Amino acid sequence: MVNKKENRWEWSKEDIAFWKEMSKGELSDLDVKIFLALRENGRLPDTELARITGVSVPTARRHRISLQEKGYVQIMALFIFEEFGLASADVILKFKEDASKEEIEKFINEAIDNKKIFEIDEYIGEYDIVLKFFDKDFKDLKKTIDDFLEGRSIIQKKLVLPAVSSPKLFTKRMKYKHV
């Protein structure tokens, strides 16, 4: 957590222990601190990571690079749909039991290639997969979803959940001007 008044970074022992446990012991205390700092600001240079974690620049760089090479940390930008007045929805699908593995893989690959699908998650339970769509407005969003799903014989059941607000995105509390 950033103490903005004093420009200091502080993490509780509980926060560090939590992330170490969630990583199944893969992350050291320093790795967790670097992750938490980058989560707050993915553009932090290694010199700043070193300063806020209390280690040398080469040590901070080595740990950051290791986290990235192992695939534990990926620095990316997020497009905040609501700030642009865009609409989004989660489309939750159940595949037919007789759908072949090849048909499902083809469907998932087409979803991956669709620019208006920004996330895909496979589920365990009543439904199999969620596709997260976005578009200019809810009317266009409905058409985008319908067009993508039209004629898909492998789908048994679908549930469309339009999103109207995101009070929390990953670990960040979001403040929208539209809510």
Secondary structure in CASP SS format (residue, H / E / C, confidence):
PFRMAT SS
TARGET T0000
AUTHOR 0000-0000-0000
METHOD secondary structure of the structure
MODEL  1
M C 1.00
V E 1.00
N E 1.00
K C 1.00
K C 1.00
E C 1.00
N C 1.00
R E 1.00
W E 1.00
E C 1.00
W C 1.00
S C 1.00
K H 1.00
E H 1.00
D H 1.00
I H 1.00
A H 1.00
F H 1.00
W H 1.00
K H 1.00
E H 1.00
M H 1.00
S C 1.00
K C 1.00
G C 1.00
E C 1.00
L C 1.00
S C 1.00
D H 1.00
L H 1.00
D H 1.00
V H 1.00
K H 1.00
I H 1.00
F H 1.00
L H 1.00
A H 1.00
L H 1.00
R H 1.00
E H 1.00
N C 1.00
G C 1.00
R C 1.00
L C 1.00
P C 1.00
D H 1.00
T H 1.00
E H 1.00
L H 1.00
A H 1.00
R H 1.00
I H 1.00
T H 1.00
G C 1.00
V C 1.00
S C 1.00
V H 1.00
P H 1.00
T H 1.00
A H 1.00
R H 1.00
R H 1.00
H H 1.00
R H 1.00
I H 1.00
S H 1.00
L H 1.00
Q H 1.00
E H 1.00
K C 1.00
G C 1.00
Y C 1.00
V C 1.00
Q C 1.00
I C 1.00
M C 1.00
A C 1.00
L C 1.00
F C 1.00
I C 1.00
F H 1.00
E H 1.00
E H 1.00
F H 1.00
G C 1.00
L C 1.00
A E 1.00
S E 1.00
A E 1.00
D E 1.00
V E 1.00
I E 1.00
L E 1.00
K E 1.00
F E 1.00
K C 1.00
E C 1.00
D C 1.00
A C 1.00
S C 1.00
K H 1.00
E H 1.00
E H 1.00
I H 1.00
E H 1.00
K H 1.00
F H 1.00
I H 1.00
N H 1.00
E H 1.00
A H 1.00
I H 1.00
D H 1.00
N C 1.00
K C 1.00
K C 1.00
I E 1.00
F E 1.00
E E 1.00
I E 1.00
D E 1.00
E E 1.00
Y C 1.00
I C 1.00
G C 1.00
E C 1.00
Y C 1.00
D C 1.00
I E 1.00
V E 1.00
L E 1.00
K E 1.00
F E 1.00
F E 1.00
D E 1.00
K C 1.00
D C 1.00
F H 1.00
K H 1.00
D H 1.00
L H 1.00
K H 1.00
K H 1.00
T H 1.00
I H 1.00
D H 1.00
D H 1.00
F H 1.00
L H 1.00
E C 1.00
G C 1.00
R C 1.00
S C 1.00
I C 1.00
I E 1.00
Q E 1.00
K E 1.00
K E 1.00
L E 1.00
V E 1.00
L E 1.00
P E 1.00
A E 1.00
V C 1.00
S C 1.00
S C 1.00
P C 1.00
K E 1.00
L E 1.00
F C 1.00
T C 1.00
K E 1.00
R E 1.00
M C 1.00
K C 1.00
Y C 1.00
K C 1.00
H C 1.00
V C 1.00
END
